Structure formats: C-alpha cells, structure tokens
Amino acid sequence: MREEIRTKLCEMKEAKYQKFSAALIPDIKESVMLGVRLPALRGYAKEIAKGDWRKELSYEEDLYFEETMLRGMILGYACEEIDELFSYLKDFIPRVTNWSVCDSVCSGLKLVERYPEKTWEFLKPYLYAKEEYSVRVGLIMLLYHFVKLGEGKEKIPRKRKVTIKDLKGEEETGRYLEPILKVLDREFTEGYYAQMAAAWLLAELFVVYPARTIRGLRELRLDSFTRKKALQKIRESRIPEEEVKAYIKEMANGI
C-alpha cells in the first residue's frame, strides 16, 4: 500500500485494541498489527473503492496486517466483474497468513454468489491445496457463499431449532450440499486452521441440513481431530435442542 494509506491507517489505530487483537491471532507478530477496528477498516475500504482502487492495489508491499486486510476488503466493495475478481484473488490468497484476514475478507466477496459455477471451478485448486491457508480460504468461501444456495436463486435458511426428529427425518437437498460433502470427504492434514475451517463448515451444514449432515459425520473420511471439532461446534450452537446435543456428545465419545 502507498504511504498515504499507511499514514491514514496509523491515524486510526488504537493501542488497547492492538493488544487485544494480537492476542487473538497468534500467527501475527504484534509489531505488524496497528490495532484498527474492523468497522473502521470496512469504512475506509468502501471509500477507496469509490476511487482509483486498481491503482491502490498495484502497490505490492504490505507492512501491516491491516494493509493486507484492507486490500482484500476493497475487492469485496469494488469488483463488479467476476473474472477481474478472480484475477485479484490469485494475487491476494497467497498473502493470507492468518484466520482473521481469511474470514473477514471472504465474508465480503458477495459477487461470487452471482456466479457459483465459475466460482466453484476457481476454488477447486485451493480446496485441495497443500497450503493451510489456501485450503482455509476455499472452505470459508464455501461456508459463506455456497452452503445456503438452493436449486434456483432462493436461499435455504438455517433452522431455528434442530430436533431429534429432524435428524431422523428425510434427508435434505441443496444445490451444493453433496459437492461440499465430497470436498470434506478426506483427512485435513494441512494444519490446524484448515481443520477448524472444515469443522466450522460441517457445523454450519448441520443447522441447514441436519439429517444429511449427521450421516456425513458418520461416513466422511475425516481425521479424528476435525470430526471431534465439528461435533464440538455443533454442541456449542444454540440451535440444536438439548436432546440433539446429548446425541452428538455420544457420537463424539464413540470416536
């Protein structure tokens, strides 16, 4: 990022927030984190997106965590052509070295929902990559933008409550449910943050498609850590009823 943007970010920093954020992101050295709150970063990204944002992204060097975050957020607000977005993401994804940049940026890339087929093809190499954060980017993109896609343009909502009856009922369908489960049908050996992304994705699938996901949790060739973390995340949710949580706990104890 150019010096003017770096100066602006420094003006927005908060010392207390910097220490708080650094403690949450162990992969980031405290010295490269300024301590700018996410709403402020999003507001600044929107402002830049209204101007010559391509020129701003042409500056290659990022010194601070917030600069990389800002770079990704700008894409979510500025890109209107899917192929151009993909081109910038090819440059951006290798810059992702922590869960915070991954998750905050991926959540804002709404354009991909208008082009799910093209986006799926774009994400394939990342979903099966050897790099921990490339895999996490792919999985988090599925979580935010593919889980709830119906057969048409409709969105399939989360259930307000998941009951035992839901688990034993007819298995649900979704436009990308089976392809996502196929992606999850393996051991995640790339690292902790890839495993946690897979677990979170399964927990999100569960509250949308509980019957089909519970079978998947029995049958998928997941590593033991990822399976246990998925079951833990389901139990931590407020959506499953207590009887369901007890059932999930039994499953976890049997692993």
SESERO-387586 format. One record per residue (C-alpha): residue in three letters; chain; x, y, z. Coordinates in steps of 0.5 Angstrom, whole numbers, plus 500, padded with zeros to 3 digits. Layout:
! residues N
[atom 'ALA','A',[X,Y,Z]]
...
This chain:
! residues 255
[atom 'MET','A',[500,500,500]]
[atom 'ARG','A',[502,507,499]]
[atom 'GLU','A',[505,512,504]]
[atom 'GLU','A',[499,516,504]]
[atom 'ILE','A',[494,510,506]]
[atom 'ARG','A',[499,507,511]]
[atom 'THR','A',[499,514,515]]
[atom 'LYS','A',[491,514,515]]
[atom 'LEU','A',[491,507,518]]
[atom 'CYS','A',[496,509,523]]
[atom 'GLU','A',[492,515,525]]
[atom 'MET','A',[486,510,526]]
[atom 'LYS','A',[490,505,531]]
[atom 'GLU','A',[488,504,538]]
[atom 'ALA','A',[494,502,543]]
[atom 'LYS','A',[489,498,547]]
[atom 'TYR','A',[485,494,541]]
[atom 'GLN','A',[492,493,538]]
[atom 'LYS','A',[494,488,544]]
[atom 'PHE','A',[487,485,544]]
[atom 'SER','A',[487,483,537]]
[atom 'ALA','A',[494,481,537]]
[atom 'ALA','A',[493,476,543]]
[atom 'LEU','A',[487,473,538]]
[atom 'ILE','A',[492,472,532]]
[atom 'PRO','A',[498,468,535]]
[atom 'ASP','A',[500,468,527]]
[atom 'ILE','A',[501,475,527]]
[atom 'LYS','A',[507,479,531]]
[atom 'GLU','A',[505,485,535]]
[atom 'SER','A',[510,489,531]]
[atom 'VAL','A',[506,489,525]]
[atom 'MET','A',[499,490,528]]
[atom 'LEU','A',[497,497,528]]
[atom 'GLY','A',[490,496,532]]
[atom 'VAL','A',[485,499,527]]
[atom 'ARG','A',[478,496,529]]
[atom 'LEU','A',[474,492,523]]
[atom 'PRO','A',[468,497,522]]
[atom 'ALA','A',[474,503,521]]
[atom 'LEU','A',[477,498,516]]
[atom 'ARG','A',[471,497,512]]
[atom 'GLY','A',[469,504,512]]
[atom 'TYR','A',[476,506,509]]
[atom 'ALA','A',[476,500,504]]
[atom 'LYS','A',[469,503,502]]
[atom 'GLU','A',[472,510,501]]
[atom 'ILE','A',[478,507,497]]
[atom 'ALA','A',[473,503,493]]
[atom 'LYS','A',[470,509,490]]
[atom 'GLY','A',[476,512,487]]
[atom 'ASP','A',[482,509,483]]
[atom 'TRP','A',[482,503,487]]
[atom 'ARG','A',[486,499,482]]
[atom 'LYS','A',[492,504,483]]
[atom 'GLU','A',[492,503,490]]
[atom 'LEU','A',[492,495,490]]
[atom 'SER','A',[498,496,485]]
[atom 'TYR','A',[503,498,491]]
[atom 'GLU','A',[506,491,492]]
[atom 'GLU','A',[509,492,499]]
[atom 'ASP','A',[504,491,506]]
[atom 'LEU','A',[508,492,512]]
[atom 'TYR','A',[502,492,517]]
[atom 'PHE','A',[496,487,518]]
[atom 'GLU','A',[491,492,517]]
[atom 'GLU','A',[494,494,510]]
[atom 'THR','A',[493,486,508]]
[atom 'MET','A',[486,486,511]]
[atom 'LEU','A',[484,493,507]]
[atom 'ARG','A',[487,490,500]]
[atom 'GLY','A',[482,484,501]]
[atom 'MET','A',[476,489,503]]
[atom 'ILE','A',[477,493,497]]
[atom 'LEU','A',[476,487,493]]
[atom 'GLY','A',[469,486,496]]
[atom 'TYR','A',[467,493,495]]
[atom 'ALA','A',[470,495,488]]
[atom 'CYS','A',[470,489,484]]
[atom 'GLU','A',[464,488,479]]
[atom 'GLU','A',[467,483,474]]
[atom 'ILE','A',[468,476,477]]
[atom 'ASP','A',[474,475,472]]
[atom 'GLU','A',[477,481,475]]
[atom 'LEU','A',[476,479,482]]
[atom 'PHE','A',[479,472,481]]
[atom 'SER','A',[485,475,478]]
[atom 'TYR','A',[486,480,484]]
[atom 'LEU','A',[484,474,489]]
[atom 'LYS','A',[490,470,485]]
[atom 'ASP','A',[495,475,488]]
[atom 'PHE','A',[491,476,494]]
[atom 'ILE','A',[490,469,497]]
[atom 'PRO','A',[498,468,498]]
[atom 'ARG','A',[498,474,502]]
[atom 'VAL','A',[493,471,507]]
[atom 'THR','A',[497,468,513]]
[atom 'ASN','A',[492,468,519]]
[atom 'TRP','A',[485,466,520]]
[atom 'SER','A',[483,474,521]]
[atom 'VAL','A',[484,476,514]]
[atom 'CYS','A',[482,470,511]]
[atom 'ASP','A',[475,470,515]]
[atom 'SER','A',[474,478,514]]
[atom 'VAL','A',[475,478,507]]
[atom 'CYS','A',[472,472,505]]
[atom 'SER','A',[465,474,508]]
[atom 'GLY','A',[465,481,504]]
[atom 'LEU','A',[466,477,497]]
[atom 'LYS','A',[459,477,495]]
[atom 'LEU','A',[460,478,488]]
[atom 'VAL','A',[461,470,488]]
[atom 'GLU','A',[454,469,489]]
[atom 'ARG','A',[452,471,483]]
[atom 'TYR','A',[457,466,479]]
[atom 'PRO','A',[457,460,483]]
[atom 'GLU','A',[459,455,478]]
[atom 'LYS','A',[465,459,476]]
[atom 'THR','A',[467,461,483]]
[atom 'TRP','A',[467,453,485]]
[atom 'GLU','A',[472,452,479]]
[atom 'PHE','A',[476,458,481]]
[atom 'LEU','A',[476,455,488]]
[atom 'LYS','A',[478,448,487]]
[atom 'PRO','A',[485,448,487]]
[atom 'TYR','A',[485,452,493]]
[atom 'LEU','A',[481,447,497]]
[atom 'TYR','A',[486,441,495]]
[atom 'ALA','A',[492,445,496]]
[atom 'LYS','A',[498,444,501]]
[atom 'GLU','A',[498,450,504]]
[atom 'GLU','A',[494,451,510]]
[atom 'TYR','A',[491,458,509]]
[atom 'SER','A',[490,457,502]]
[atom 'VAL','A',[485,451,504]]
[atom 'ARG','A',[482,455,509]]
[atom 'VAL','A',[480,461,504]]
[atom 'GLY','A',[477,455,500]]
[atom 'LEU','A',[473,452,506]]
[atom 'ILE','A',[471,459,509]]
[atom 'MET','A',[468,461,502]]
[atom 'LEU','A',[464,455,501]]
[atom 'LEU','A',[461,457,508]]
[atom 'TYR','A',[459,464,507]]
[atom 'HIS','A',[457,463,500]]
[atom 'PHE','A',[455,456,498]]
[atom 'VAL','A',[452,453,504]]
[atom 'LYS','A',[445,456,503]]
[atom 'LEU','A',[445,456,496]]
[atom 'GLY','A',[438,453,493]]
[atom 'GLU','A',[437,450,487]]
[atom 'GLY','A',[434,456,484]]
[atom 'LYS','A',[436,463,486]]
[atom 'GLU','A',[433,462,493]]
[atom 'LYS','A',[437,462,500]]
[atom 'ILE','A',[436,456,504]]
[atom 'PRO','A',[436,459,511]]
[atom 'ARG','A',[438,456,518]]
[atom 'LYS','A',[433,452,522]]
[atom 'ARG','A',[431,456,528]]
[atom 'LYS','A',[432,449,532]]
[atom 'VAL','A',[435,442,531]]
[atom 'THR','A',[431,437,534]]
[atom 'ILE','A',[432,429,534]]
[atom 'LYS','A',[426,429,529]]
[atom 'ASP','A',[430,433,524]]
[atom 'LEU','A',[436,428,525]]
[atom 'LYS','A',[431,422,523]]
[atom 'GLY','A',[427,425,518]]
[atom 'GLU','A',[428,425,511]]
[atom 'GLU','A',[435,428,508]]
[atom 'GLU','A',[435,435,506]]
[atom 'THR','A',[438,437,499]]
[atom 'GLY','A',[442,443,497]]
[atom 'ARG','A',[445,446,490]]
[atom 'TYR','A',[452,445,493]]
[atom 'LEU','A',[451,440,499]]
[atom 'GLU','A',[453,434,496]]
[atom 'PRO','A',[459,437,493]]
[atom 'ILE','A',[461,441,499]]
[atom 'LEU','A',[461,434,503]]
[atom 'LYS','A',[465,431,498]]
[atom 'VAL','A',[470,436,499]]
[atom 'LEU','A',[470,434,506]]
[atom 'ASP','A',[471,427,505]]
[atom 'ARG','A',[478,427,507]]
[atom 'GLU','A',[483,428,512]]
[atom 'PHE','A',[485,435,513]]
[atom 'THR','A',[493,435,514]]
[atom 'GLU','A',[495,442,512]]
[atom 'GLY','A',[494,445,519]]
[atom 'TYR','A',[490,447,525]]
[atom 'TYR','A',[487,453,521]]
[atom 'ALA','A',[485,448,515]]
[atom 'GLN','A',[482,443,520]]
[atom 'MET','A',[478,448,524]]
[atom 'ALA','A',[475,451,518]]
[atom 'ALA','A',[473,444,516]]
[atom 'ALA','A',[470,443,523]]
[atom 'TRP','A',[466,450,522]]
[atom 'LEU','A',[464,449,515]]
[atom 'LEU','A',[461,442,518]]
[atom 'ALA','A',[457,445,524]]
[atom 'GLU','A',[454,450,519]]
[atom 'LEU','A',[452,445,514]]
[atom 'PHE','A',[449,442,520]]
[atom 'VAL','A',[444,447,522]]
[atom 'VAL','A',[442,448,515]]
[atom 'TYR','A',[441,440,513]]
[atom 'PRO','A',[442,436,520]]
[atom 'ALA','A',[439,430,517]]
[atom 'ARG','A',[444,429,511]]
[atom 'THR','A',[450,432,515]]
[atom 'ILE','A',[449,427,521]]
[atom 'ARG','A',[450,422,516]]
[atom 'GLY','A',[456,425,513]]
[atom 'LEU','A',[459,426,520]]
[atom 'ARG','A',[459,418,521]]
[atom 'GLU','A',[461,417,514]]
[atom 'LEU','A',[466,422,512]]
[atom 'ARG','A',[474,420,512]]
[atom 'LEU','A',[475,426,516]]
[atom 'ASP','A',[481,426,521]]
[atom 'SER','A',[479,425,528]]
[atom 'PHE','A',[481,432,530]]
[atom 'THR','A',[477,435,525]]
[atom 'ARG','A',[471,431,527]]
[atom 'LYS','A',[471,432,534]]
[atom 'LYS','A',[472,439,533]]
[atom 'ALA','A',[466,439,528]]
[atom 'LEU','A',[462,436,534]]
[atom 'GLN','A',[464,440,539]]
[atom 'LYS','A',[462,446,535]]
[atom 'ILE','A',[455,443,534]]
[atom 'ARG','A',[454,442,541]]
[atom 'GLU','A',[456,450,543]]
[atom 'SER','A',[451,452,538]]
[atom 'ARG','A',[444,455,541]]
[atom 'ILE','A',[440,452,535]]
[atom 'PRO','A',[441,444,537]]
[atom 'GLU','A',[436,442,542]]
[atom 'GLU','A',[439,439,549]]
[atom 'GLU','A',[437,432,546]]
[atom 'VAL','A',[441,433,540]]
[atom 'LYS','A',[447,436,544]]
[atom 'ALA','A',[447,429,548]]
[atom 'TYR','A',[446,425,542]]
[atom 'ILE','A',[452,429,539]]
[atom 'LYS','A',[456,428,545]]
[atom 'GLU','A',[455,421,545]]
[atom 'MET','A',[458,421,538]]
[atom 'ALA','A',[464,424,540]]
[atom 'ASN','A',[465,420,546]]
[atom 'GLY','A',[465,414,541]]
[atom 'ILE','A',[471,417,536]]
